[in-house]
Amino acid sequence: MTEEQKEKIRECKRRWKRNNKEKHKKQKSESAKRNRLKTTVKKYGITVEEYAKMFSQQNGLCALCGKEDHRRLSIDHCHKTGIIRGLLCKRCNIALGYFDDDPMTVERAFRYLTRSY
């Protein structure tokens, strides 16, 4: 393929993007979501199908707070063993991280919070 032909193709793609901004934005967003999910599950050694099964078993809800996350649930795992515990919303995943995944710290936090109930 000549440089001239390549440039014609690039110009055609640019024109389509200009004339179909919303459709292009949606396609780009969906593609990015698929790629992020593929990268994430690969990192933890599971398939997209296994992630989907976990998601379905949790009814699309965070395993900790039970709320729906409109983005994507994170794969929670034990940092010592690598064992996957479940899917968490971003807030719960970050909270566990701040507790260093230490059950005793979480238990102390629980006792602290329930003192005033």
VOROTI-836065 format. One record per atom (N, C-alpha, C): residue number from 1; residue in three letters; x, y negated, z negated. Coordinates in Angstrom, 1 decimal, padded with zeros to 4 digits. Layout:
// residues N
TIMAR, NUM, Ala, X, Y, Z .
...
//
This chain:
// residues 117
TIMAR, 1, Met, 000.9, 001.2, 000.0 .
TIMAR, 1, Met, 000.0, 000.0, 000.0 .
TIMAR, 1, Met, 000.9, -001.2, 000.0 .
TIMAR, 2, Thr, 000.6, -002.2, 000.8 .
TIMAR, 2, Thr, 001.4, -003.4, 000.9 .
TIMAR, 2, Thr, 001.0, -004.4, -000.2 .
TIMAR, 3, Glu, 001.9, -005.3, -000.4 .
TIMAR, 3, Glu, 001.7, -006.4, -001.4 .
TIMAR, 3, Glu, 000.4, -007.2, -001.1 .
TIMAR, 4, Glu, 000.2, -007.4, 000.2 .
TIMAR, 4, Glu, -001.0, -008.1, 000.6 .
TIMAR, 4, Glu, -002.3, -007.4, 000.3 .
TIMAR, 5, Gln, -002.3, -006.1, 000.5 .
TIMAR, 5, Gln, -003.4, -005.2, 000.1 .
TIMAR, 5, Gln, -003.6, -005.2, -001.4 .
TIMAR, 6, Lys, -002.6, -005.1, -002.1 .
TIMAR, 6, Lys, -002.7, -005.2, -003.6 .
TIMAR, 6, Lys, -003.2, -006.5, -004.1 .
TIMAR, 7, Glu, -002.8, -007.6, -003.5 .
TIMAR, 7, Glu, -003.3, -008.9, -003.9 .
TIMAR, 7, Glu, -004.8, -009.0, -003.5 .
TIMAR, 8, Lys, -005.2, -008.5, -002.4 .
TIMAR, 8, Lys, -006.7, -008.5, -002.0 .
TIMAR, 8, Lys, -007.5, -007.7, -003.1 .
TIMAR, 9, Ile, -007.0, -006.6, -003.5 .
TIMAR, 9, Ile, -007.7, -005.8, -004.6 .
TIMAR, 9, Ile, -007.7, -006.6, -005.9 .
TIMAR, 10, Arg, -006.6, -007.2, -006.3 .
TIMAR, 10, Arg, -006.6, -008.0, -007.5 .
TIMAR, 10, Arg, -007.6, -009.2, -007.4 .
TIMAR, 11, Glu, -007.6, -009.8, -006.3 .
TIMAR, 11, Glu, -008.6, -011.0, -006.1 .
TIMAR, 11, Glu, -010.0, -010.5, -006.2 .
TIMAR, 12, Cys, -010.3, -009.4, -005.6 .
TIMAR, 12, Cys, -011.6, -008.8, -005.6 .
TIMAR, 12, Cys, -012.0, -008.5, -007.0 .
TIMAR, 13, Lys, -011.1, -007.9, -007.8 .
TIMAR, 13, Lys, -011.4, -007.6, -009.2 .
TIMAR, 13, Lys, -011.7, -008.9, -010.0 .
TIMAR, 14, Arg, -010.8, -009.9, -009.8 .
TIMAR, 14, Arg, -011.0, -011.2, -010.5 .
TIMAR, 14, Arg, -012.4, -011.8, -010.1 .
TIMAR, 15, Arg, -012.8, -011.8, -008.9 .
TIMAR, 15, Arg, -014.0, -012.3, -008.4 .
TIMAR, 15, Arg, -015.2, -011.6, -009.1 .
TIMAR, 16, Trp, -015.1, -010.2, -009.2 .
TIMAR, 16, Trp, -016.2, -009.4, -009.8 .
TIMAR, 16, Trp, -016.3, -009.8, -011.3 .
TIMAR, 17, Lys, -015.1, -010.0, -012.0 .
TIMAR, 17, Lys, -015.1, -010.3, -013.4 .
TIMAR, 17, Lys, -015.8, -011.7, -013.6 .
TIMAR, 18, Arg, -015.5, -012.7, -012.7 .
TIMAR, 18, Arg, -016.1, -014.0, -012.8 .
TIMAR, 18, Arg, -017.6, -013.9, -012.6 .
TIMAR, 19, Asn, -018.0, -013.1, -011.7 .
TIMAR, 19, Asn, -019.5, -013.0, -011.3 .
TIMAR, 19, Asn, -020.2, -012.1, -012.3 .
TIMAR, 20, Asn, -019.6, -011.3, -013.1 .
TIMAR, 20, Asn, -020.2, -010.4, -014.0 .
TIMAR, 20, Asn, -019.6, -010.5, -015.4 .
TIMAR, 21, Lys, -019.6, -011.7, -015.9 .
TIMAR, 21, Lys, -018.9, -011.9, -017.2 .
TIMAR, 21, Lys, -019.5, -011.0, -018.3 .
TIMAR, 22, Glu, -020.8, -011.0, -018.5 .
TIMAR, 22, Glu, -021.4, -010.3, -019.6 .
TIMAR, 22, Glu, -021.2, -008.8, -019.4 .
TIMAR, 23, Lys, -021.3, -008.3, -018.2 .
TIMAR, 23, Lys, -021.1, -006.8, -017.9 .
TIMAR, 23, Lys, -019.7, -006.4, -018.2 .
TIMAR, 24, His, -018.8, -007.3, -017.7 .
TIMAR, 24, His, -017.3, -007.0, -017.9 .
TIMAR, 24, His, -017.0, -007.0, -019.4 .
TIMAR, 25, Lys, -017.5, -008.0, -020.1 .
TIMAR, 25, Lys, -017.3, -008.1, -021.6 .
TIMAR, 25, Lys, -017.8, -006.9, -022.3 .
TIMAR, 26, Lys, -019.0, -006.4, -021.9 .
TIMAR, 26, Lys, -019.6, -005.2, -022.6 .
TIMAR, 26, Lys, -018.7, -004.0, -022.2 .
TIMAR, 27, Gln, -018.3, -003.8, -021.0 .
TIMAR, 27, Gln, -017.5, -002.7, -020.6 .
TIMAR, 27, Gln, -016.1, -002.7, -021.3 .
TIMAR, 28, Lys, -015.6, -003.8, -021.4 .
TIMAR, 28, Lys, -014.3, -004.0, -022.1 .
TIMAR, 28, Lys, -014.4, -003.6, -023.6 .
TIMAR, 29, Ser, -015.5, -004.1, -024.2 .
TIMAR, 29, Ser, -015.7, -003.8, -025.6 .
TIMAR, 29, Ser, -015.9, -002.3, -025.9 .
TIMAR, 30, Glu, -016.8, -001.7, -025.0 .
TIMAR, 30, Glu, -017.0, -000.3, -025.2 .
TIMAR, 30, Glu, -015.8, 000.6, -025.0 .
TIMAR, 31, Ser, -015.0, 000.2, -024.0 .
TIMAR, 31, Ser, -013.7, 000.9, -023.7 .
TIMAR, 31, Ser, -012.8, 000.7, -024.9 .
TIMAR, 32, Ala, -012.7, -000.5, -025.5 .
TIMAR, 32, Ala, -011.8, -000.7, -026.7 .
TIMAR, 32, Ala, -012.3, 000.1, -027.8 .
TIMAR, 33, Lys, -013.6, 000.2, -028.1 .
TIMAR, 33, Lys, -014.1, 001.1, -029.2 .
TIMAR, 33, Lys, -013.7, 002.5, -029.0 .
TIMAR, 34, Arg, -013.9, 003.0, -027.8 .
TIMAR, 34, Arg, -013.5, 004.4, -027.5 .
TIMAR, 34, Arg, -012.0, 004.7, -027.7 .
TIMAR, 35, Asn, -011.2, 003.8, -027.2 .
TIMAR, 35, Asn, -009.8, 003.9, -027.4 .
TIMAR, 35, Asn, -009.3, 003.8, -028.9 .
TIMAR, 36, Arg, -010.0, 002.9, -029.7 .
TIMAR, 36, Arg, -009.6, 002.8, -031.1 .
TIMAR, 36, Arg, -010.0, 004.1, -031.8 .
TIMAR, 37, Leu, -011.2, 004.7, -031.5 .
TIMAR, 37, Leu, -011.6, 005.9, -032.1 .
TIMAR, 37, Leu, -010.7, 007.1, -031.7 .
TIMAR, 38, Lys, -010.3, 007.2, -030.5 .
TIMAR, 38, Lys, -009.4, 008.2, -030.0 .
TIMAR, 38, Lys, -008.1, 008.1, -030.8 .
TIMAR, 39, Thr, -007.6, 006.9, -030.9 .
TIMAR, 39, Thr, -006.3, 006.7, -031.6 .
TIMAR, 39, Thr, -006.4, 007.1, -033.1 .
TIMAR, 40, Thr, -007.5, 006.7, -033.7 .
TIMAR, 40, Thr, -007.7, 006.9, -035.1 .
TIMAR, 40, Thr, -007.8, 008.4, -035.4 .
TIMAR, 41, Val, -008.6, 009.1, -034.6 .
TIMAR, 41, Val, -008.8, 010.6, -034.9 .
TIMAR, 41, Val, -007.5, 011.3, -034.6 .
TIMAR, 42, Lys, -006.8, 010.9, -033.6 .
TIMAR, 42, Lys, -005.5, 011.6, -033.3 .
TIMAR, 42, Lys, -004.5, 011.4, -034.4 .
TIMAR, 43, Lys, -004.5, 010.2, -035.1 .
TIMAR, 43, Lys, -003.6, 009.9, -036.2 .
TIMAR, 43, Lys, -003.9, 010.9, -037.4 .
TIMAR, 44, Tyr, -005.1, 011.3, -037.6 .
TIMAR, 44, Tyr, -005.5, 012.2, -038.7 .
TIMAR, 44, Tyr, -005.6, 013.7, -038.3 .
TIMAR, 45, Gly, -005.3, 014.0, -037.0 .
TIMAR, 45, Gly, -005.3, 015.3, -036.5 .
TIMAR, 45, Gly, -006.7, 016.0, -036.4 .
TIMAR, 46, Ile, -007.7, 015.2, -036.1 .
TIMAR, 46, Ile, -009.0, 015.7, -035.8 .
TIMAR, 46, Ile, -009.4, 015.2, -034.4 .
TIMAR, 47, Thr, -010.5, 015.8, -033.9 .
TIMAR, 47, Thr, -011.0, 015.5, -032.6 .
TIMAR, 47, Thr, -012.1, 014.5, -032.7 .
TIMAR, 48, Val, -012.5, 013.8, -031.6 .
TIMAR, 48, Val, -013.6, 012.9, -031.6 .
TIMAR, 48, Val, -014.9, 013.7, -032.0 .
TIMAR, 49, Glu, -015.0, 014.9, -031.6 .
TIMAR, 49, Glu, -016.2, 015.7, -032.0 .
TIMAR, 49, Glu, -016.2, 016.0, -033.5 .
TIMAR, 50, Glu, -015.1, 016.2, -034.1 .
TIMAR, 50, Glu, -015.1, 016.5, -035.5 .
TIMAR, 50, Glu, -015.4, 015.2, -036.3 .
TIMAR, 51, Tyr, -015.0, 014.0, -035.8 .
TIMAR, 51, Tyr, -015.4, 012.8, -036.4 .
TIMAR, 51, Tyr, -016.9, 012.6, -036.3 .
TIMAR, 52, Ala, -017.4, 012.9, -035.1 .
TIMAR, 52, Ala, -018.8, 012.7, -034.8 .
TIMAR, 52, Ala, -019.6, 013.6, -035.7 .
TIMAR, 53, Lys, -019.1, 014.8, -036.0 .
TIMAR, 53, Lys, -019.8, 015.8, -036.9 .
TIMAR, 53, Lys, -019.8, 015.2, -038.3 .
TIMAR, 54, Met, -018.7, 014.7, -038.8 .
TIMAR, 54, Met, -018.6, 014.1, -040.1 .
TIMAR, 54, Met, -019.6, 012.9, -040.2 .
TIMAR, 55, Phe, -019.6, 012.1, -039.2 .
TIMAR, 55, Phe, -020.5, 010.9, -039.1 .
TIMAR, 55, Phe, -021.9, 011.4, -039.2 .
TIMAR, 56, Ser, -022.3, 012.4, -038.5 .
TIMAR, 56, Ser, -023.6, 012.9, -038.5 .
TIMAR, 56, Ser, -024.0, 013.5, -039.9 .
TIMAR, 57, Gln, -023.1, 014.3, -040.5 .
TIMAR, 57, Gln, -023.3, 014.9, -041.8 .
TIMAR, 57, Gln, -023.5, 013.8, -042.9 .
TIMAR, 58, Gln, -022.9, 012.7, -042.7 .
TIMAR, 58, Gln, -023.1, 011.5, -043.6 .
TIMAR, 58, Gln, -024.2, 010.6, -043.2 .
TIMAR, 59, Asn, -024.9, 011.0, -042.2 .
TIMAR, 59, Asn, -026.0, 010.2, -041.6 .
TIMAR, 59, Asn, -025.6, 008.8, -041.3 .
TIMAR, 60, Gly, -024.3, 008.7, -040.8 .
TIMAR, 60, Gly, -023.8, 007.4, -040.4 .
TIMAR, 60, Gly, -023.5, 006.4, -041.6 .
TIMAR, 61, Leu, -023.5, 006.9, -042.8 .
TIMAR, 61, Leu, -023.4, 006.1, -044.0 .
TIMAR, 61, Leu, -022.0, 006.3, -044.7 .
TIMAR, 62, Cys, -021.6, 005.3, -045.4 .
TIMAR, 62, Cys, -020.3, 005.4, -046.1 .
TIMAR, 62, Cys, -020.5, 006.5, -047.2 .
TIMAR, 63, Ala, -019.5, 007.4, -047.4 .
TIMAR, 63, Ala, -019.5, 008.4, -048.4 .
TIMAR, 63, Ala, -019.5, 007.9, -049.8 .
TIMAR, 64, Leu, -019.0, 006.7, -050.0 .
TIMAR, 64, Leu, -018.9, 006.1, -051.3 .
TIMAR, 64, Leu, -020.1, 005.2, -051.7 .
TIMAR, 65, Cys, -020.4, 004.2, -050.9 .
TIMAR, 65, Cys, -021.4, 003.3, -051.3 .
TIMAR, 65, Cys, -022.8, 003.6, -050.7 .
TIMAR, 66, Gly, -022.8, 004.5, -049.7 .
TIMAR, 66, Gly, -024.0, 004.9, -049.0 .
TIMAR, 66, Gly, -024.6, 003.9, -048.1 .
TIMAR, 67, Lys, -023.9, 002.9, -047.8 .
TIMAR, 67, Lys, -024.4, 001.8, -046.9 .
TIMAR, 67, Lys, -023.9, 002.1, -045.4 .
TIMAR, 68, Glu, -024.7, 001.5, -044.5 .
TIMAR, 68, Glu, -024.3, 001.6, -043.1 .
TIMAR, 68, Glu, -023.3, 000.5, -042.8 .
TIMAR, 69, Asp, -022.3, 000.9, -042.0 .
TIMAR, 69, Asp, -021.3, -000.1, -041.5 .
TIMAR, 69, Asp, -021.6, -000.3, -040.0 .
TIMAR, 70, His, -021.8, -001.5, -039.6 .
TIMAR, 70, His, -022.2, -001.8, -038.2 .
TIMAR, 70, His, -020.9, -001.6, -037.3 .
TIMAR, 71, Arg, -019.8, -001.5, -037.9 .
TIMAR, 71, Arg, -018.6, -001.4, -037.1 .
TIMAR, 71, Arg, -018.3, 000.1, -036.9 .
TIMAR, 72, Arg, -017.4, 000.6, -037.6 .
TIMAR, 72, Arg, -017.0, 002.0, -037.5 .
TIMAR, 72, Arg, -016.5, 002.5, -038.9 .
TIMAR, 73, Leu, -016.9, 003.7, -039.3 .
TIMAR, 73, Leu, -016.5, 004.2, -040.6 .
TIMAR, 73, Leu, -015.0, 004.7, -040.5 .
TIMAR, 74, Ser, -014.2, 004.3, -041.5 .
TIMAR, 74, Ser, -012.8, 004.7, -041.6 .
TIMAR, 74, Ser, -012.7, 006.1, -042.1 .
TIMAR, 75, Ile, -011.6, 006.8, -041.7 .
TIMAR, 75, Ile, -011.4, 008.2, -042.1 .
TIMAR, 75, Ile, -010.6, 008.0, -043.4 .
TIMAR, 76, Asp, -011.2, 008.5, -044.5 .
TIMAR, 76, Asp, -010.5, 008.4, -045.8 .
TIMAR, 76, Asp, -009.8, 009.7, -046.0 .
TIMAR, 77, His, -008.6, 009.6, -046.5 .
TIMAR, 77, His, -007.8, 010.8, -046.8 .
TIMAR, 77, His, -006.9, 010.6, -048.0 .
TIMAR, 78, Cys, -006.5, 011.8, -048.6 .
TIMAR, 78, Cys, -005.6, 011.7, -049.7 .
TIMAR, 78, Cys, -004.2, 011.5, -049.2 .
TIMAR, 79, His, -003.5, 010.5, -049.7 .
TIMAR, 79, His, -002.2, 010.1, -049.3 .
TIMAR, 79, His, -001.1, 011.1, -049.7 .
TIMAR, 80, Lys, -001.4, 011.9, -050.7 .
TIMAR, 80, Lys, -000.5, 012.9, -051.1 .
TIMAR, 80, Lys, -000.6, 014.2, -050.3 .
TIMAR, 81, Thr, -001.8, 014.7, -050.1 .
TIMAR, 81, Thr, -002.0, 015.9, -049.4 .
TIMAR, 81, Thr, -002.3, 015.8, -047.9 .
TIMAR, 82, Gly, -002.8, 014.6, -047.5 .
TIMAR, 82, Gly, -003.3, 014.4, -046.2 .
TIMAR, 82, Gly, -004.7, 014.9, -045.9 .
TIMAR, 83, Ile, -005.3, 015.5, -046.9 .
TIMAR, 83, Ile, -006.7, 016.1, -046.7 .
TIMAR, 83, Ile, -007.7, 015.0, -046.5 .
TIMAR, 84, Ile, -008.5, 015.1, -045.5 .
TIMAR, 84, Ile, -009.6, 014.2, -045.2 .
TIMAR, 84, Ile, -010.7, 014.4, -046.2 .
TIMAR, 85, Arg, -011.1, 013.3, -046.9 .
TIMAR, 85, Arg, -012.2, 013.4, -047.9 .
TIMAR, 85, Arg, -013.5, 013.0, -047.3 .
TIMAR, 86, Gly, -013.6, 012.1, -046.3 .
TIMAR, 86, Gly, -014.8, 011.7, -045.7 .
TIMAR, 86, Gly, -014.6, 010.4, -045.0 .
TIMAR, 87, Leu, -015.8, 009.8, -044.6 .
TIMAR, 87, Leu, -015.8, 008.5, -043.9 .
TIMAR, 87, Leu, -016.3, 007.4, -044.8 .
TIMAR, 88, Leu, -015.5, 006.3, -044.8 .
TIMAR, 88, Leu, -015.9, 005.2, -045.7 .
TIMAR, 88, Leu, -016.0, 003.9, -044.9 .
TIMAR, 89, Cys, -016.8, 003.0, -045.4 .
TIMAR, 89, Cys, -016.9, 001.6, -044.8 .
TIMAR, 89, Cys, -015.6, 000.9, -045.1 .
TIMAR, 90, Lys, -015.3, -000.1, -044.4 .
TIMAR, 90, Lys, -014.1, -000.9, -044.6 .
TIMAR, 90, Lys, -013.9, -001.3, -046.0 .
TIMAR, 91, Arg, -014.9, -001.9, -046.7 .
TIMAR, 91, Arg, -014.8, -002.4, -048.0 .
TIMAR, 91, Arg, -014.5, -001.3, -049.0 .
TIMAR, 92, Cys, -015.1, -000.1, -048.9 .
TIMAR, 92, Cys, -014.8, 001.0, -049.9 .
TIMAR, 92, Cys, -013.4, 001.5, -049.6 .
TIMAR, 93, Asn, -013.0, 001.6, -048.4 .
TIMAR, 93, Asn, -011.7, 002.1, -048.0 .
TIMAR, 93, Asn, -010.6, 001.2, -048.6 .
TIMAR, 94, Ile, -010.8, -000.1, -048.5 .
TIMAR, 94, Ile, -009.9, -001.1, -049.0 .
TIMAR, 94, Ile, -009.9, -001.0, -050.6 .
TIMAR, 95, Ala, -011.1, -000.9, -051.2 .
TIMAR, 95, Ala, -011.2, -000.8, -052.6 .
TIMAR, 95, Ala, -010.4, 000.4, -053.2 .
TIMAR, 96, Leu, -010.5, 001.6, -052.5 .
TIMAR, 96, Leu, -009.8, 002.8, -053.0 .
TIMAR, 96, Leu, -008.3, 002.5, -052.8 .
TIMAR, 97, Gly, -007.9, 001.8, -051.8 .
TIMAR, 97, Gly, -006.5, 001.5, -051.6 .
TIMAR, 97, Gly, -006.0, 000.6, -052.7 .
TIMAR, 98, Tyr, -006.8, -000.3, -053.1 .
TIMAR, 98, Tyr, -006.3, -001.2, -054.2 .
TIMAR, 98, Tyr, -006.2, -000.4, -055.5 .
TIMAR, 99, Phe, -007.0, 000.7, -055.7 .
TIMAR, 99, Phe, -006.9, 001.5, -056.8 .
TIMAR, 99, Phe, -005.8, 002.6, -056.7 .
TIMAR, 100, Asp, -005.0, 002.5, -055.6 .
TIMAR, 100, Asp, -003.9, 003.4, -055.3 .
TIMAR, 100, Asp, -004.4, 004.9, -055.2 .
TIMAR, 101, Asp, -005.7, 005.1, -054.9 .
TIMAR, 101, Asp, -006.3, 006.4, -054.8 .
TIMAR, 101, Asp, -006.1, 007.2, -056.1 .
TIMAR, 102, Asp, -006.0, 006.5, -057.3 .
TIMAR, 102, Asp, -005.8, 007.1, -058.6 .
TIMAR, 102, Asp, -007.2, 007.2, -059.3 .
TIMAR, 103, Pro, -007.6, 008.5, -059.5 .
TIMAR, 103, Pro, -008.9, 008.7, -060.1 .
TIMAR, 103, Pro, -009.0, 008.1, -061.5 .
TIMAR, 104, Met, -007.9, 008.1, -062.2 .
TIMAR, 104, Met, -007.9, 007.5, -063.6 .
TIMAR, 104, Met, -008.2, 006.0, -063.6 .
TIMAR, 105, Thr, -007.6, 005.3, -062.6 .
TIMAR, 105, Thr, -007.8, 003.9, -062.5 .
TIMAR, 105, Thr, -009.3, 003.7, -062.1 .
TIMAR, 106, Val, -009.8, 004.5, -061.2 .
TIMAR, 106, Val, -011.2, 004.3, -060.8 .
TIMAR, 106, Val, -012.1, 004.6, -062.0 .
TIMAR, 107, Glu, -011.8, 005.6, -062.8 .
TIMAR, 107, Glu, -012.6, 005.9, -064.0 .
TIMAR, 107, Glu, -012.5, 004.8, -065.0 .
TIMAR, 108, Arg, -011.4, 004.2, -065.2 .
TIMAR, 108, Arg, -011.3, 003.0, -066.1 .
TIMAR, 108, Arg, -012.1, 001.9, -065.6 .
TIMAR, 109, Ala, -012.1, 001.7, -064.2 .
TIMAR, 109, Ala, -012.9, 000.6, -063.6 .
TIMAR, 109, Ala, -014.4, 000.9, -063.8 .
TIMAR, 110, Phe, -014.8, 002.1, -063.7 .
TIMAR, 110, Phe, -016.1, 002.5, -064.0 .
TIMAR, 110, Phe, -016.6, 002.2, -065.4 .
TIMAR, 111, Arg, -015.7, 002.6, -066.3 .
TIMAR, 111, Arg, -016.0, 002.4, -067.8 .
TIMAR, 111, Arg, -016.1, 000.9, -068.0 .
TIMAR, 112, Tyr, -015.2, 000.1, -067.4 .
TIMAR, 112, Tyr, -015.2, -001.3, -067.6 .
TIMAR, 112, Tyr, -016.5, -002.0, -067.1 .
TIMAR, 113, Leu, -016.9, -001.5, -065.9 .
TIMAR, 113, Leu, -018.1, -002.1, -065.3 .
TIMAR, 113, Leu, -019.4, -001.7, -066.0 .
TIMAR, 114, Thr, -019.4, -000.5, -066.6 .
TIMAR, 114, Thr, -020.7, 000.0, -067.2 .
TIMAR, 114, Thr, -020.8, -000.5, -068.7 .
TIMAR, 115, Arg, -019.8, -001.2, -069.2 .
TIMAR, 115, Arg, -019.8, -001.7, -070.6 .
TIMAR, 115, Arg, -021.0, -002.6, -070.8 .
TIMAR, 116, Ser, -021.3, -003.4, -069.8 .
TIMAR, 116, Ser, -022.3, -004.5, -069.9 .
TIMAR, 116, Ser, -023.7, -004.0, -069.4 .
TIMAR, 117, Tyr, -023.8, -002.7, -069.1 .
TIMAR, 117, Tyr, -025.2, -002.3, -068.7 .
TIMAR, 117, Tyr, -026.0, -001.8, -069.8 .
//
